[in-house]
Amino acid sequence: MAKTLAEGQITTAKARSRLDPGVHWRRLDAEAHLGYRKGKRSGKWLVRWRNHHDGANYRQAPLGIANDVNDRPAEGTLTFEQAVTQAREYVTRSRAEAAALAAGPPPTVQTAIEIYVRGRNARDSRRVGREIRSDAGHRLRRYLLGQKRRGRQEAIKAAPLVAIRLYALTENHLLTWRESLPTNLKPATRQRLAADLKAALNAAWLRLSSEQKKLNPTFPSIVKDGLRAERIDDDDEISVARDNQILTDAEIGTLIRAAREIDEEQGFEGDLFRIVVCLAATGARFAQLKRMRVSDAQPTEQRLMVRGSYKGRGGNGGAVPVPVGEDVIEVLLPAISERPKEAPLFERWRYEQAGSFGWKRSERGPWRTAELTRPWQAIRQRAGLPKVIPYALRHSSIVRSLRNLLPIQHVAKLHNTSVQMIERHYAKYIATALEDLARAAVVPLVPPRGEQVADGENRQGALIVDQ
């Protein structure tokens, strides 16, 4: 028959001062107790507990020195409440470890990341129709998993964090890893990297939800607090980047004219010209245009149904109607006529090597992410705008919409983004547009000198200047 625990009065410093030397226990749960060992000079806290997976014997561990002077927190000592908190955390970690070891090889941060990366690679490969490595895979291997030497690229060591077992993961582990990242890493890259790791760890929690004995019950809050989004204080840099990439209508026309010339010279047969024209006309991301189908071009309605991007947490699977001019429809007609509705709207020729020194056309297929890079360099050099990036067409489209006094909500919808992002990155253009709108509402208020208010008018509040 189990013995009944006689709980000691250890909750306050005054009560502990009256105790006899020795160890006094207080219950935490049915099989865990907080202990206070009273010595000649000072008292110490300890904890004992029983794990269900390693027999019936109690385990025991020290926690720290007790504050026997008063019941206020003090450096180097623990109050009763602090000791209880630490004891519960210690027992929880120990039981999670015992359960994980009993269930088989314990999962680590590395295994969580590797499973996540495989899933992301498979998803992105399905989207483009060929085997690729996802952006998340690149980032996580470079800054966490490490990678072997490849060509001229030096080998990268794995971060110490990946060896941590998930049941033993703490917030401090995650914060230490974040502090170890290169100082020259862009804030946005740091955020994406932290978000990738957070997604991998949360996926591990969901995957192991049916056997959560393998993980600490506080695992979700550890991940949330350790990988909390940091404030990015780079508004000035963002503003400068936007200013440098806001193009006038004349500059956009110059880029489009250059795109037509490069298209003809390099044998794109209109494929390059079409996609540049639509980037300028819609303000869409390149990744959105790549996903468009022939049926998304609607000449009669003079609009393009622009697919949503993969950014964010879903909800972008539909399409938004974007009005375009007759000139854009005319450019697209060769890509629409007599083609299947489900065929990619924007395609280009693929090439394969023919012999030792030549290349020949093989087949047509949708544009890939990096395939615009080389011709764009030629386009911007021809246009005399050597620093302009393709994304400048998107920035310019957003600013043009704001200057034409479109509601911010509508501008955000047309460009597949949020009102918050528009307000943050294009605030001064919003202010200028609203100022012009407010100026149009200005009416004269001060009557000419000497003018009298007409009889019968409501004179209350009337202002007559005759001084």
C-alpha positions as CSV (number, residue, x, y, z in Angstrom):
1,M,0.0,0.0,0.0
2,A,1.4,3.4,-1.0
3,K,2.4,5.7,1.8
4,T,0.5,9.0,2.3
5,L,2.8,12.0,1.7
6,A,3.1,14.3,4.8
7,E,3.5,17.6,3.1
8,G,5.9,20.1,4.7
9,Q,5.2,23.7,5.2
10,I,7.7,25.1,2.7
11,T,5.6,27.8,0.9
12,T,7.1,30.8,2.7
13,A,10.5,31.8,4.1
14,K,9.0,32.2,7.6
15,A,7.4,28.7,7.5
16,R,10.7,27.2,6.3
17,S,12.6,28.8,9.2
18,R,10.6,26.7,11.7
19,L,11.4,23.3,10.0
20,D,13.8,20.8,11.3
21,P,17.0,20.0,9.3
22,G,16.4,17.5,6.5
23,V,14.2,17.2,3.4
24,H,10.6,18.3,3.3
25,W,8.3,17.5,0.4
26,R,5.3,19.1,-1.2
27,R,3.1,17.5,-3.9
28,L,3.2,18.7,-7.6
29,D,1.1,15.9,-9.0
30,A,0.4,12.3,-8.1
31,E,4.0,11.2,-8.8
32,A,6.1,14.4,-8.6
33,H,7.1,16.4,-5.6
34,L,9.0,19.6,-4.8
35,G,11.5,19.2,-2.1
36,Y,13.2,21.6,0.3
37,R,16.4,20.5,2.0
38,K,17.2,22.5,5.1
39,G,20.8,22.8,6.0
40,K,22.8,24.5,8.7
41,R,23.5,27.6,6.6
42,S,20.9,27.6,3.8
43,G,18.2,25.7,2.2
44,K,18.0,24.2,-1.3
45,W,15.2,23.2,-3.7
46,L,15.1,19.8,-5.4
47,V,12.5,17.8,-7.3
48,R,11.7,14.1,-7.5
49,W,9.4,12.4,-10.0
50,R,8.5,9.0,-11.4
51,N,8.5,8.2,-15.1
52,H,6.1,5.6,-16.4
53,H,8.6,4.3,-18.9
54,D,11.6,3.4,-16.7
55,G,10.2,1.5,-13.7
56,A,8.7,2.5,-10.4
57,N,11.7,4.2,-8.8
58,Y,11.8,7.9,-8.2
59,R,14.3,10.2,-9.9
60,Q,15.7,13.2,-8.2
61,A,17.5,16.4,-9.3
62,P,18.6,19.7,-7.6
63,L,17.0,23.0,-8.7
64,G,18.8,25.8,-6.8
65,I,19.3,27.7,-3.6
66,A,16.2,28.8,-1.7
67,N,15.5,32.4,-0.8
68,D,15.1,32.0,3.0
69,V,15.3,35.8,3.7
70,N,12.0,36.9,2.1
71,D,9.6,35.8,-0.5
72,R,10.7,38.2,-3.2
73,P,12.7,37.2,-6.3
74,A,16.4,37.7,-5.9
75,E,19.3,36.9,-8.2
76,G,20.9,33.6,-7.5
77,T,18.0,32.2,-5.4
78,L,14.5,30.9,-5.9
79,T,11.3,31.7,-4.2
80,F,8.7,28.9,-3.6
81,E,6.7,29.9,-6.7
82,Q,9.9,30.0,-8.9
83,A,10.9,26.6,-7.6
84,V,7.5,25.2,-8.4
85,T,7.7,26.5,-12.0
86,Q,11.2,25.1,-12.6
87,A,10.2,21.8,-11.0
88,R,7.2,21.4,-13.3
89,E,9.3,22.2,-16.3
90,Y,12.0,19.8,-15.3
91,V,9.5,17.0,-14.8
92,T,7.8,17.7,-18.1
93,R,11.0,17.5,-20.0
94,S,12.1,14.4,-18.3
95,R,8.9,12.6,-18.9
96,A,8.9,13.7,-22.6
97,E,12.4,12.4,-23.0
98,A,11.6,9.1,-21.4
99,A,8.5,8.7,-23.6
100,A,10.4,9.6,-26.7
101,L,13.2,7.1,-25.9
102,A,10.7,4.4,-25.2
103,A,8.8,5.0,-28.5
104,G,11.9,4.6,-30.7
105,P,14.5,6.9,-32.2
106,P,13.6,10.5,-31.0
107,P,12.9,13.0,-33.7
108,T,15.4,15.9,-34.0
109,V,15.3,19.4,-35.5
110,Q,17.2,17.9,-38.4
111,T,14.6,15.2,-39.1
112,A,11.8,17.8,-38.9
113,I,13.5,20.1,-41.4
114,E,14.4,17.3,-43.8
115,I,10.8,16.0,-43.9
116,Y,9.5,19.6,-44.4
117,V,12.0,20.3,-47.2
118,R,11.1,17.1,-49.0
119,G,7.4,18.1,-48.9
120,R,8.2,21.7,-50.2
121,N,10.4,20.3,-53.0
122,A,7.7,17.9,-54.1
123,R,5.0,20.7,-54.0
124,D,7.1,23.2,-56.0
125,S,8.1,20.4,-58.5
126,R,4.5,19.6,-59.1
127,R,3.7,23.3,-59.8
128,V,6.4,23.6,-62.5
129,G,6.2,20.1,-63.9
130,R,9.8,19.1,-63.3
131,E,12.2,18.2,-60.4
132,I,13.4,21.4,-58.6
133,R,14.6,22.4,-55.2
134,S,12.4,24.9,-53.4
135,D,13.5,28.3,-52.1
136,A,12.9,27.0,-48.6
137,G,15.1,24.0,-49.3
138,H,18.0,26.3,-50.4
139,R,17.7,28.5,-47.3
140,L,17.4,25.7,-44.8
141,R,20.3,23.8,-46.2
142,R,22.5,26.9,-46.3
143,Y,21.8,28.1,-42.8
144,L,20.8,25.0,-40.9
145,L,21.3,21.6,-42.5
146,G,24.6,22.4,-44.1
147,Q,25.7,21.0,-47.5
148,K,28.7,19.3,-49.1
149,R,31.1,21.1,-51.3
150,R,29.7,21.7,-54.8
151,G,32.0,22.9,-57.6
152,R,33.5,26.2,-56.5
153,Q,31.1,26.5,-53.5
154,E,32.7,25.6,-50.2
155,A,31.1,23.1,-47.9
156,I,28.8,24.5,-45.2
157,K,28.7,23.0,-41.7
158,A,25.4,22.2,-40.2
159,A,24.2,24.5,-37.4
160,P,24.4,23.0,-33.8
161,L,20.6,23.5,-33.5
162,V,19.8,20.6,-35.9
163,A,21.2,18.0,-33.5
164,I,18.8,19.0,-30.7
165,R,16.1,16.4,-30.0
166,L,12.6,17.9,-30.4
167,Y,11.5,16.9,-26.9
168,A,14.5,18.8,-25.5
169,L,14.1,21.9,-27.7
170,T,13.9,25.2,-25.7
171,E,13.3,28.8,-26.6
172,N,16.9,29.6,-25.8
173,H,18.1,27.1,-28.5
174,L,16.1,29.0,-31.1
175,L,17.2,32.4,-30.0
176,T,20.9,31.3,-29.9
177,W,20.6,30.1,-33.5
178,R,19.0,33.4,-34.6
179,E,21.8,35.4,-33.0
180,S,24.4,33.2,-34.8
181,L,23.1,34.1,-38.3
182,P,25.5,36.3,-40.4
183,T,25.1,40.0,-39.5
184,N,25.1,41.0,-43.2
185,L,22.0,38.8,-43.8
186,K,19.1,41.0,-45.0
187,P,16.3,41.4,-42.5
188,A,13.7,40.0,-45.0
189,T,15.9,36.9,-45.6
190,R,16.2,36.4,-41.8
191,Q,12.4,36.6,-41.5
192,R,11.8,34.1,-44.3
193,L,14.4,31.7,-42.8
194,A,12.8,31.9,-39.4
195,A,9.4,31.3,-41.0
196,D,10.7,28.3,-42.8
197,L,12.0,26.8,-39.6
198,K,8.8,27.6,-37.7
199,A,6.8,25.8,-40.4
200,A,9.0,22.8,-40.3
201,L,8.7,22.5,-36.5
202,N,5.0,23.1,-36.5
203,A,4.6,20.4,-39.1
204,A,6.5,18.0,-36.9
205,W,4.2,18.8,-34.0
206,L,1.1,18.1,-36.1
207,R,2.7,15.0,-37.6
208,L,3.4,13.6,-34.1
209,S,0.1,14.8,-32.6
210,S,-1.2,11.3,-32.3
211,E,1.9,10.4,-30.3
212,Q,2.7,13.6,-28.5
213,K,4.5,11.8,-25.8
214,K,7.5,12.2,-28.0
215,L,7.3,16.0,-27.6
216,N,7.1,18.5,-24.7
217,P,3.5,19.7,-24.3
218,T,4.7,23.3,-24.4
219,F,6.4,22.7,-27.8
220,P,4.1,25.0,-29.8
221,S,4.7,27.9,-27.5
222,I,8.4,27.3,-27.5
223,V,8.4,27.5,-31.3
224,K,6.2,30.6,-31.3
225,D,8.2,32.5,-28.8
226,G,11.7,31.4,-30.1
227,L,10.9,32.3,-33.7
228,R,8.7,35.3,-33.2
229,A,8.8,37.7,-36.1
230,E,11.3,40.6,-35.6
231,R,10.5,44.2,-36.3
232,I,12.2,45.2,-39.6
233,D,13.5,48.7,-39.3
234,D,14.4,49.1,-43.0
235,D,11.6,51.5,-44.1
236,D,14.1,54.0,-45.4
237,E,15.9,51.4,-47.6
238,I,12.5,50.1,-48.9
239,S,11.4,53.7,-49.7
240,V,14.6,54.4,-51.6
241,A,14.3,51.1,-53.5
242,R,10.7,51.9,-54.5
243,D,11.6,55.5,-55.6
244,N,14.4,54.2,-57.9
245,Q,12.0,51.8,-59.5
246,I,8.9,54.0,-60.1
247,L,8.9,54.5,-63.9
248,T,7.1,57.2,-65.9
249,D,4.8,56.1,-68.7
250,A,7.5,57.3,-71.2
251,E,10.1,55.1,-69.5
252,I,7.8,52.1,-69.6
253,G,7.2,52.7,-73.3
254,T,10.9,52.8,-73.8
255,L,11.3,49.4,-72.1
256,I,8.5,47.9,-74.1
257,R,10.0,49.2,-77.4
258,A,13.3,47.7,-76.3
259,A,11.6,44.4,-75.5
260,R,10.2,44.2,-79.0
261,E,13.6,44.8,-80.5
262,I,15.4,42.2,-78.3
263,D,12.6,39.7,-79.0
264,E,13.1,40.1,-82.8
265,E,16.9,40.0,-82.6
266,Q,17.1,36.9,-80.3
267,G,14.4,34.9,-82.1
268,F,11.8,34.8,-79.3
269,E,9.0,35.1,-82.0
270,G,6.9,37.4,-79.8
271,D,7.1,35.3,-76.6
272,L,9.4,37.8,-74.7
273,F,7.5,40.8,-76.0
274,R,4.2,39.4,-74.8
275,I,5.2,38.7,-71.3
276,V,6.9,42.1,-70.8
277,V,3.9,43.9,-72.1
278,C,1.6,42.0,-69.7
279,L,4.0,42.6,-66.8
280,A,3.6,46.3,-67.4
281,A,-0.2,46.2,-68.1
282,T,-1.2,44.2,-65.1
283,G,1.5,44.9,-62.4
284,A,1.4,41.2,-61.7
285,R,4.4,39.2,-60.4
286,F,6.2,37.1,-63.0
287,A,5.2,34.0,-61.1
288,Q,1.5,34.9,-61.5
289,L,1.8,35.3,-65.3
290,K,3.6,32.0,-65.6
291,R,0.5,30.3,-64.3
292,M,-2.0,31.9,-66.6
293,R,-3.9,29.9,-69.2
294,V,-5.2,30.8,-72.7
295,S,-8.7,31.0,-71.2
296,D,-7.5,33.7,-68.8
297,A,-7.2,36.1,-71.7
298,Q,-10.7,37.5,-72.6
299,P,-10.5,39.8,-75.7
300,T,-14.2,40.6,-75.8
301,E,-14.2,41.9,-72.2
302,Q,-10.7,43.4,-72.7
303,R,-9.4,41.9,-69.5
304,L,-7.0,39.3,-68.2
305,M,-7.9,37.0,-65.3
306,V,-4.7,37.1,-63.3
307,R,-4.1,34.1,-61.1
308,G,-3.3,34.6,-57.5
309,S,0.2,34.0,-56.2
310,Y,1.4,31.3,-53.9
311,K,2.4,33.9,-51.3
312,G,0.6,33.8,-47.9
313,R,-1.7,31.3,-46.3
314,G,-3.8,30.1,-49.2
315,G,-6.9,32.0,-50.4
316,N,-5.0,32.9,-53.6
317,G,-6.3,30.0,-55.8
318,G,-8.8,32.2,-57.7
319,A,-8.2,34.9,-60.3
320,V,-8.8,38.7,-60.4
321,P,-10.1,40.5,-63.5
322,V,-7.6,43.1,-64.6
323,P,-8.8,45.5,-67.4
324,V,-6.3,46.1,-70.2
325,G,-6.3,48.1,-73.4
326,E,-6.9,47.1,-77.0
327,D,-3.2,47.3,-77.7
328,V,-2.4,44.6,-75.1
329,I,-5.2,42.4,-76.5
330,E,-3.7,42.8,-79.9
331,V,-0.3,41.7,-78.7
332,L,-1.8,38.6,-77.1
333,L,-3.9,37.5,-80.1
334,P,-1.2,35.2,-81.6
335,A,-0.9,33.4,-78.3
336,I,-4.7,32.9,-78.0
337,S,-5.9,32.1,-81.5
338,E,-6.6,28.4,-82.2
339,R,-4.9,27.2,-78.9
340,P,-6.5,25.0,-76.2
341,K,-8.1,26.9,-73.4
342,E,-6.0,25.1,-70.8
343,A,-2.7,25.6,-72.5
344,P,-0.2,28.0,-70.8
345,L,-0.8,31.6,-72.1
346,F,2.9,32.4,-72.0
347,E,5.3,30.0,-73.6
348,R,8.8,30.0,-75.1
349,W,11.0,27.6,-77.1
350,R,13.2,25.2,-75.3
351,Y,16.7,24.3,-76.7
352,E,18.8,21.2,-76.6
353,Q,22.5,20.7,-77.5
354,A,23.1,19.5,-81.1
355,G,26.6,18.2,-81.4
356,S,29.6,19.8,-79.7
357,F,29.0,23.4,-80.5
358,G,25.4,24.0,-81.5
359,W,21.9,24.2,-80.1
360,K,18.5,23.4,-81.7
361,R,14.9,24.0,-80.8
362,S,13.3,21.0,-79.1
363,E,9.8,22.0,-77.8
364,R,7.7,24.8,-76.4
365,G,6.9,25.1,-72.7
366,P,5.9,27.6,-70.0
367,W,8.4,30.2,-68.8
368,R,10.6,29.3,-65.9
369,T,11.7,31.5,-63.1
370,A,15.2,32.4,-64.2
371,E,14.6,32.5,-68.0
372,L,13.7,36.2,-68.0
373,T,17.0,37.3,-66.3
374,R,19.3,37.2,-69.4
375,P,16.9,38.9,-71.9
376,W,15.9,41.5,-69.3
377,Q,19.5,42.6,-69.0
378,A,19.6,43.2,-72.7
379,I,16.2,45.0,-72.6
380,R,17.3,47.5,-69.9
381,Q,20.6,48.2,-71.5
382,R,18.9,48.9,-74.8
383,A,16.4,51.2,-73.1
384,G,19.1,53.1,-71.3
385,L,17.8,52.1,-67.8
386,P,20.6,49.8,-66.6
387,K,19.4,49.5,-63.0
388,V,15.7,48.8,-63.6
389,I,14.4,45.4,-62.5
390,P,11.3,43.6,-63.8
391,Y,9.6,44.3,-60.5
392,A,9.7,48.0,-61.3
393,L,6.8,47.4,-63.7
394,R,4.7,46.2,-60.7
395,H,5.8,49.1,-58.5
396,S,4.9,51.5,-61.3
397,S,1.5,49.9,-61.8
398,I,0.6,50.3,-58.1
399,V,1.7,53.9,-58.0
400,R,-0.2,54.7,-61.3
401,S,-3.4,53.2,-59.8
402,L,-3.0,55.3,-56.6
403,R,-2.3,58.5,-58.6
404,N,-5.5,57.8,-60.6
405,L,-7.4,57.8,-57.3
406,L,-8.4,54.2,-57.3
407,P,-9.5,53.1,-53.8
408,I,-6.6,51.4,-51.9
409,Q,-8.6,48.3,-51.3
410,H,-9.1,48.0,-55.1
411,V,-5.4,48.6,-55.8
412,A,-4.5,45.9,-53.4
413,K,-7.0,43.5,-54.9
414,L,-5.8,44.1,-58.5
415,H,-2.2,43.5,-57.5
416,N,-2.8,40.4,-55.3
417,T,-1.5,42.0,-52.1
418,S,-2.9,43.5,-48.9
419,V,-4.0,47.0,-47.9
420,Q,-1.4,46.9,-45.1
421,M,1.5,46.3,-47.6
422,I,0.2,49.1,-49.9
423,E,0.0,51.5,-47.0
424,R,3.4,50.6,-45.7
425,H,5.5,50.7,-48.9
426,Y,3.6,53.3,-50.9
427,A,2.4,55.7,-48.1
428,K,3.8,58.9,-49.6
429,Y,2.1,58.2,-53.0
430,I,-1.2,57.6,-51.1
431,A,-0.8,60.9,-49.3
432,T,0.0,62.8,-52.5
433,A,-3.1,61.3,-54.3
434,L,-5.4,62.1,-51.3
435,E,-4.0,65.7,-51.2
436,D,-4.9,66.2,-54.8
437,L,-8.4,64.8,-54.1
438,A,-8.8,67.1,-51.1
439,R,-7.5,70.1,-53.0
440,A,-10.3,69.6,-55.6
441,A,-12.8,69.9,-52.8
442,V,-11.5,73.3,-51.6
443,V,-14.0,76.1,-52.0
444,P,-13.6,79.9,-51.3
445,L,-14.7,80.8,-47.8
446,V,-13.6,84.4,-47.3
447,P,-16.0,86.9,-49.0
448,P,-14.5,89.9,-50.8
449,R,-13.8,93.0,-48.7
450,G,-16.9,95.0,-47.8
451,E,-19.4,92.3,-49.0
452,Q,-22.5,92.1,-46.7
453,V,-24.4,88.9,-45.9
454,A,-27.7,88.9,-47.8
455,D,-30.9,89.6,-45.8
456,G,-32.7,86.4,-44.7
457,E,-29.5,84.4,-44.5
458,N,-28.6,82.5,-41.4
459,R,-26.0,84.9,-39.9
460,Q,-24.8,82.6,-37.2
461,G,-21.1,81.8,-37.8
462,A,-20.9,84.1,-40.9
463,L,-17.4,85.7,-41.3
464,I,-17.2,89.3,-42.7
465,V,-13.8,90.8,-43.1
466,D,-13.9,94.6,-43.2
467,Q,-10.9,95.7,-41.3
